[in-house]
């Protein structure tokens, strides 16, 4: 993913094109991942799930603002970096979005809680790397990513519980 600094933008500021590029990338990942999700499938309904699993409708309600905060935070951070740090941050975001979308394919399309668990553990590691990169550029933007990382951690615990209950 290549996100370039807008012509004429002051160094260290985030122009609308940076935010738009981040929002587009996040939306694309959400769409690509969402295609694989089938919470009403026979397979998913047959899984034994923990009693603390949220209802299906809650996931869409939670993910929408998390994706918005991800787009805003990374757009802001990218606008405050230049050179190799900007490239590293853009790569961290791109890798994170790939892993975010991939989880749905690993869990739902492959019908494999264990593959999903592997994917979400990688996503958690990617979240830590992304948080570090964003924090270097803008601590306020990094704070905005904490709920995203926390929700992914919750999703990892949920996925692990489902994998354990359905060997």
Secondary structure by P-SEA (a helix, b strand, c coil): cccccccccccccccaaaaaaaaaaaaaaaaaaaaacccccccccccccccccccaaaaaaaaaaaaaaaaaaaaaaaaacccaaaaaaaaaaaaaaaaaaaaaaaccccccaaaaaaaaaaaaaaaaaaaaaaaaacaaaaaaaaaaaaaaaaaaaaaaaaaaacc
